[in-house]
Structures are given as structure tokens and as C-alpha cells.
Amino acid sequence: MSLALLIARLLLAAVFLVAGLAKLADLAGSRQALHDFGMPPFLANTGGVLLPLAELAVAVALVPAASAWWGAVGALALLLLFVAGISYNLARGRTPDCHCFGQLHSAPADPSTLMRNLVLAALAGVVVGFGRSNAGLDVGSWLGTLDLPQRLELLGAGVLLVALVGESWLLFQSLSQQGRMLLRLEAVEARLSEAGLDPAAGGAALVGLAPGTPAPSFRLANLQGEVLTLETLVDRGKPLLLLFANPDCGPCATLFPEVSRWQRDYANRLTLAVISRGSAAANQNKVQALGITLLMLQQDLEVQAAYQVSGTPSSVLVRPDGTIGAPLAQGADAIRRQVAGAVGLPVLHSPSMAAHSAQRNGDGASVEPALAIGEPAPDFRLPDLDGNMVQLSDFRGSSTLLLFWRPGCGFCQRMLADLKVWEAHPPTGAAKLLIVSSESVADNQAMQLRSPVVLDPQGVSVGRQFGAMGTPMAVLIDAEGRIASELAAGAPAVLAQLRQPQENTATV
């Protein structure tokens, strides 16, 4: 029994030693893990340091026989706390990242994580139960009973074990890095496919049909199920503008309020038809509140490919005689110029993100432009994924990047892997991240983000206050609660803002 207790103590000591050292090497991740498990931020910051120190103290106490029982009591107490925290989150349907062994091994908490901690708790319980009067052999005394060959064998086994652990860690890091690269390659291929390019064919870009070319015919259903053709649309005796969009396209969502206004204001001079893809429900959710009246759905990219359109948003002008009337317009500014030319205006001014006059969107609600740098950031109060109310003012005292997000946004999904890498290894002096999201609690929990997430029940009500009408978009708030950057739109700009070191101390 004495030898069995010694083996149990050494196993527990090894587990707590590795866990404590790994957490100390990634204190930011340890603090974030405690916060994700439901600990308030001010306690998580302290606990992120105290927890690995406690684990190391337990590991040291378990080795000598004189202090082994107390070490086992500490190990049992910590493991029961872990079991309680994991059980509570699993019961609420949450799977926060356990960060059990720091960067060596970190995965969402699940039943296997709970079982592992229960087994270790049972092992610690055996030492507590049987080791009160005799905690087993003392390591020094036990080594003294071995002869020289046995000691050499034991030393060789220890060296081999250390080598295996080191090799496993290197292999894990290599596989993780390759996995991140594969995710990024998949995201690039998905963007090429969405833009009408074939990654396997080398990604030759489509350039649009030449003016004067007959416009390819099509038959598409609108959101009401009515089938429309190219011929019926040009038969109205006006130029036809085909606007190619996508429900998951952030720039398209930003442009949609203007599209609604163009359809309404220029109806007697231009037929503006949106050609999108995906389900009717996904598109209906995007355009219903905006008042877009003419939107048709292609099955995949067949019409987009026929018109040689290489991405969204893009537009093609068709003359009343059914021929292409202008070169392909790609991007919001080019589309605005094409609409202006079609309706006989010199220019259509885009809604400036830095303007100080409010805009109007299709549902009549006021949309504030982006705030100027130095202005006080509007405070708001929203529930987090646990139902606790969070205010922007809670983050005073440190720079905070406000990220407007939506789980169903394709651009958000594509930057998710990069965002998780940033959360695991934030640069020194990086701003805190507060995510303002929409959709359901379950959809946001599935993202498995470490940063605090609050839910805007109306989707864009808070974003409107900051001029954000799409996702992903972000703005930096300084330690004193003032706007500290222009609005970053799109994944590259948001990630660049995240990676920029900030001063996290409020000025006096």
C-alpha cells in the first residue's frame, strides 16, 4: 500500500506541476479561462495568477512524505472546484475553453474533461483517506533502497519520459500550426469560390462582358416566388441595373440601404434588380426591414458566371435593347458611379462615415454616422451570454476594441480562426476586446470565443450609434471612454486594429 500511495502522489504531483507551469507561461490565457467559466473580471485577473501558484504548491507538497497528506488535501480541494465549475457550465450548455494545461493542451470543456478531473479527484481522495497516518514511502527513503543499476534504470526511464513529453509537445504545436494554415487556406478558397473563381483552375478572374454584347438571358424567382426573366425586366423601356450581392457579404449589407433608396427614388428612370444567392429566408432577413423591392435568387453562381462577375457587390448595366450598356462595376463606389450615370446625375455621394449628419435607412430609423476621434463613446447596457448586464463604461481604465459581430456573417466566420489565435496570444499592450453580437445565445456560444460577448437584441441598434451598419466592423475606445480610431470595416482592418499595441492606462 505504501508503494501505491507513493505512485499516486507522484502522478498527482506531475499533473499539477505541468498544469501550473503551463498556466504561468500563459497568464493572459489563464485569466481569460477563469472569466469564461463565469468568474467576475476583477477576480479572474487575480485568480489567473494564484491558481497556477496553488497548483505548483500542491505539486511540491505531494512529493515528501511529511507534507504529502496536506498536498493531497489541496489537490482534492482544487479538483473538486474544477469539477464544480465544469459541471455548472455544462449544465447551462456552455463549453468554455478549459485551458487546463495552458498552451500545451487547451480545449473546450466537455464530459471527458469532467471525467478526467473526477478520476484525479478520486486518486487524491485515496491519498487523503489512507494517508493521514502514513502517506506512503518517502521518495528519498525509497531511492535509498535501490541499488546502482536500478537507480540508473529509473534515471533512464525519467529521461525517456521527459523526451517523450517534449516530442509530443513539439508535435502538437506543429499540428496546431498546420491546422491554422489549412483553415486559412480553406477560407481563401471559399472567398475565391464565392467570387466566381475556381481555385483549382488557378483563379483566373472574370472581367465582365464588353459593352454592346447581348446580355445573357435568365429565369429567376423573386422572394415572393414570381418568376422573372431578363426580357420582362428590360421590356419596361428603362435601363436595367443588375446588382449581384450575397447575404453573407459585409460590403453588400453596407450598401443595401442605398439600394433601397435608389429603387424608390429612381423608379421612373431605372429598373434596379438585386440578384443574390442562398435561401429565401436568409435574404428576406437582410432586406425586409430595408424595403428592397426587387430581389431574385440564383441557384448558385450561374447568372453571375454568365455575366462574368467576379465578386460581390458588383453591378451590370443592361440597355433597353438587351445589350450590355457599360463595363462591369465592382465595389460600392463604382456601383454608385454606374447608378449616377444611368439616372443622369453627375455623381451619387456615398454616406460618409465621418459626417455629422444622420442618415436614414430603408425602415426609417435614424442611422448615426461614425463618431469623430476624441468624441465620447455612447454608453450602452446589454446582456452577455449568461444573462448578466454589461456596460461599456465597465471597461473604463483600459483601451477597448468594440467589435460588431454576427455568427451568421460569412466574413466573421472566415476571420474566426485568426481571432481565436489573437485571443490565445494577445500582443503585449493590446486593447481589451468587447464583442457586440446578434442572433441567439447558442449561435454565439458555438463560436467558443474567450472575449466577452454581449447581445444586441435588435441586431444593429448599438452599431448604428457608432456608424457600423455591417459586420465585422470595429472601433477603438480609449481608457477614458473616447473614440480613439476610425471605424475599421472588414476582417483585415479589424485584425490589424487588434494587433496594434495600445496604451492601457487611463491618463489623469
N, C-alpha and C positions, 0 to 999 in steps of 0.2 A: 504493500500500500504506500510505503514511503517513497518508492521509486515512481509510482503512478502519480502521486501528488507533485513530485518534482517535475515530471514531464508536463503535467497540466499547467503548473506555474510558468515554466519556460515557454510553452506555447502561447499562453496569455501575454506574457511579457513581450514576446516577439511581435504579436499583433499590435499591442499598444505602442511599442517602440516605433514600428513602421508608420502607424497611423499618426502618432504625434509629430514625428519628424516631417512627414509629408505635409501635414497641415501647417506646420511652421514655415515650410518653404513656399506656401501659397496662402498667406494670411487673408488676402482680399477674397479669395475663393471661400475660405472658412467662414468669414463674416457673412458673405452672401448666402452661403448654405444655411446658416442659422436663421437669417432673415427669411429665407424661402420656407423654412419649416415653421414659421409663424412667430418668431421672436421679434419683439419691437426693435427698431434700428439702434436705439441707444444701448440696449442690452446685447444685441448681436455684435456690435463693434468691440465691446469688452470681452464677450464670450468667445469671439473668434481667436483671441489670444490665450485666454485662460483654459479653454478646452484642450488644446494640444499640450500645454504645460501640465495639466492634470493627467493626461494620458501618459506623458513621459514619467511623471512622478509615480504613477501606478506601475509602469514597467520596471522602474528601478527597485521599487519596494517588493515586487514579487520574487526577485532573484535570491536574496539572503533569506535563510530560514527564519531568522529572528523577526523580520518585518513582513514576511510573506502573507501572514493572515490578514494584516491590515491592508496590504496591497490587494488581496483578493476581495476584501470588503469594498475598497474603492472601485475595483474593476466591476464588481457586481452592480454597484450603485450607478456607475456610468452606463453600463449596458442596459439596465432597466430604464434609464432615462431615454436612451436611444430607441428602445422598443416602444416606449410610450409615445415618443414623438412620431415615429414611423407609423404606428397603428392609428394615431389620431389623423394624420394626413391621408392615409389610405382609406380610412372610413369616410372622409369627406371627398373622396375621388381625386385627391391631389397626389402627384408623384414628383415632388421636388428632387433636385439632384442631391444625393446623399453626401457627396464629397468625402466619403469615408476614409479614403487613403490619398487625399489631395490630388495631385496631378498623376499619381501612379495609377489610380483607378477611381473614376468618378462616374456614376451612372444614376439614372432616375430611381428613386426608392420604389421597390415593388415587393411582392410577397417573399421572394428569395432573399432580399435584404433583411426583411423581418426575421425569416428563419435563421439566417446566419447569426444575427445578434442573439436570438433565443438560444442557439446551441452554445455560443460563447458564454452567455449568462448562466446556462446550466453548468458549464465547466467551472466557472468562477464559484457557483453555488456549492459544487462538490468540495472545492478547496476551503470555502468558508465553513461548510458543515463538518468536514472531517479533520480540518487542520487547526482547530482552535488550540488544542494542546500540543499537537505535533504536525507541523505543516509539511513534513516530508524531509528528505535528505537536504543537507546544506550543499550547495554547489561545490564549495571548496573541499569539504569533507569527502564528498563523492569522488571528486577528481583525485583525491589522495589515495583512494583505494585502487586506482587503476595503475597498471604497470606501464612502462615506457611505450611498448608497441600499441597498447590500447589508446594511450593519450595521442600518439601520432595518428592513429586511425580516426579518432574523434576530431583532431585538428584538420585532417584532410577532408572529412565529411563536412565540417563547417565551412572550409574554403570553397568546396564544391557547391554547397548550398548558396553561399553568397554570390558565386559566379552565375549560378542558375537564375537567381533573383535579378541580378544586374542584366543578364542577357534577356530575360523576359521583359524587363522594363524597357530596354532599348527596342525590342521587337514591337512592344505595344506602342511606343512613341512613333516608330516608323510606320506601322499600320494606320495609326490615327492620322498622321500627316498625309499618307496616301489617300485615306478615306476623304479628307477635306479637299484634296486636289480633285478626286473623282466627282465630288459633289459640285465643285465649281465648274468642272468640265461639262457635267450634265446641265447645269444652269445655262452655260454658254450655248450648248446645243439646243436647249429649249428656246432660248431667245432667237437663235437663227431660224428654227422651225416656225416660230410664231411670226417672224418677219417674212416668211415665204421663201426661206433659203433652205437648201438641202445640205446639211453638214457633211454627209458622205460624198457629195459631189464637189466638195471644195468651196461651197458657199458663194458661188457666183451671184452677184447682186442683180436683181431685176431693176430696170431703169425706166419703166413706163412706156406706154405707146406713144408714137410720134403724132403730133397734131395733123389732122386730116385723115388719119387711119379710121376705118369703120369701127365703132365701139362694139365689143363682143356682146352678144345678146345673153340674157339670163332670165330665169324664172325663180323668184324668191318670195317666201311668205313673210308678211309683217307680223307684229306681235299679236294682232287680232286674228291671225290665220288666213287673211286675204292674200291671194297670190298676185304678185305684181311682176311685170316684165319691163325690160328696157323700153320696148315700143310704147307701152302705155304711159310711161313716165315722160318720154320726150314728146309724146303726142299732145302735151298741154301747150305747146308753142313757146316754151321758155327754155333757156339753158338749164341743163341738169347737172348738179354737182353731186357726185358720189363720194361720200366721206367714209373711208374704211377705218373701223375702230375695233376695239376689243374690250370686253367688260373688265378684264384684269389689267388694262393699260392705264397707268397713272396719268401720263400726259393727256390721254383721251378724256379721263374723268375731269381734269382741269379745264379742258376745252368745251365740255358738254354744255355748261351754262350759256356760253356764247352761241353754240349751235342752236339751242332752243330759241334764243333771241333772234338769230338770223332767219330761222324758219318762220317766225312770227312777223318780223319787220319787213322782210323782203319777199313775202309770199307771192306778190304780184309780179315780181321780176325774176325769180329764181326758184326752181324746184330743188330742194336740198334733201337728199335721201342718205341716211346712215346705213351702211352695210356692216353688220357685226357678225360675230360667231358665238358659239356656245348655246346654252339653253335659253328658252324664252324667259324663264324665271330669273336667271342671272342678269339678263339685260333689262328686264322690267324693273328690278330693284334699283338699277342705275339711273334709268331715265324717267321713271314715273313722276317723281317729285319735281323734276326739271321741266316737264312739259314738252319733251321732244315728241313730235307728232308722227314722224315717218322714219321707221327703223325696220330694216329687213335682216333676215338671218340666212347666212350661207352655211352649208353643212360643215365644211372645214375651211379650206382656203381656195376653193375652186374659182370663185369670181375674182378674188384678189390676185390669183395667179394669172387668170385670163387677161387682166388689165396690167400685169407686170408691176404690181405694187409690192414693195419690199419691206414694208413695216407699217406700223400704226402710231399716231394718226397720219393718214395721207388722204389726198383728195384728187379726183379726176374730173375735169370739166368736159361735158358732152354737149355739143351744139344741138339745136332743134332738129337738124337733119340727120342726127345719129352718128356724127363723126367726132373724134377727139378734138377738143377746142383749145387745149393749152397743155404745156408739159406737166408732168406729174408734180404735184406739190407735196412735200414731205415735211412734217413738223408744223407746230401751231402757227408760227409767223408766216410761213409760206402759204398755209391754208387761208389765213386772214387776207393775204395779198390776192389770192385767187378769188376769194369771195368778193372782195372790193372791186376787182376788175370785172367780174360777172354782173354786178349790180350797178356799175357805172360810177363808183366812188373812187376818189384818188387813193384813199388809204382807210383801213379799219384799225383803230388804235386798240391795242391789247390792254386789258385791265392791268394797270401797273401794280406790282406787289408792294411798291413803296409809296404809292399815292395815299393821300389822306382823305379821300372822299370815298364813302361807302359805295359798294356795288350792289346790284340786285341780281339774284339768280332766278331760275325758272319758277320756283314756288313762291316767289315774292318776299322771301326772307332776306333780311339785310346781311350782307357778307362783308366783314371788315377787311381792308387790305392789310398786308403785313405791317407790323409796327416798326417804327424807326428805331435804330440803335440808340440806347440811352433812355427810351421811354419805360415807364413802369410796366412790368408784365401783368396782364389781368389775372387776378387770383381766381381759382375755381376749386370746387369741392366735389369729388367723385368717389364712388366705391371701388375698392380694389377687388381682387378675385375671391377674397374671403368675406366680402361684405363690409369691411372696415372703411370708414370715410377718410380720404386723404386729401389734403390741401396743398396747392403749390407752395404756399408760404411755409409749409413744414420743412421745405428744403433750403430755407434761407441759411446763409452762412457758408455755402459752398456752391460752386458753379454747377448748374444742372442743364443737361440737354433734354429738351422736351421733344419726344419722338411721336409723331402722329402715325398710327399703325392700323392695319386691318388684316386679320388672319387669312381672309379670302383673297387678298391682293396678291397677284402673281409676282409683282416686283418685291413685295415684302417677303414672300416665300423664298425668292431667289437670293436675298441677302441674309436669310436666317442663319445659314451656316457661318458666314463671316461675323454676324452679330454675336453668335454664341462663342466664337473664338475670342472676340474682343472681351466678352464678359468673363471668360476664363482667365484672360491675361490683359487686364486693362493697363494702358501705359501709365507710367508714374505721373501723377498730377492730372489725370484725366477727370473730366467732369462726371458727376453722377448722371445716371440715366433714368428718366421717368417716362414710361410709355403710356400714351393715351390711345386706347384701342376701342374697337366696337365689336359687334357680333356677340356670341354667347360666352359665358364663363368657360364652358367645356372647350370651345374652339381656341380660346386663349391659353387655357391650361395645357392643351396639346402642343403648343409652341415650346413648352418647357424652358422658358426664359427665366433667368435669375433676377433680372431687374424688376422693380415694382411696376405692376401693370394696373392702370385704373380704366374703368369702362365708362365711355360716354354713351348713355342710352340713346341719344339722338344721332349718333354716328359722327356728325361734323359740327355740333354746336360749339364745342370748345375750339376746334380747329378754326372755325370762322373768326373767332376773336383774334387769332394770330395770323390770319390771312391764308391758312392752309386749307385748300379745297381738294387735296388728293393725298395719296399715301404711296410710299413713305416720304414724309417731309419732317423737318426738324428745325428747331430754333434754340439757341443757347441763351440761358438766363444766368446772369452773374450772381455773385454771393449776396448782393443787396436787392435782388429781385427785379433787375432791369434787363431789358433786351440787350444782348451782347453780340448778336450776329444777325446777318441777313438770313432769310428763310432758305434752308437747304432743301432742294427738291430732287428726288431720285436717289437710288441706292448709293451710287458713287459719291455724291455730295454729302449724304448723311454719314457714310462711313469715314469720309475724310474729316468731317467735323468731330466724330467720335475719337479719332486717333490724334487729334490736336491737343497737346497738353494745355491745361487751364490753371489759373491761379485759384485755389480752393479756399482761400482765407478772405473773409469779408474785410473791407477797408473800414477804418474808423474815422 
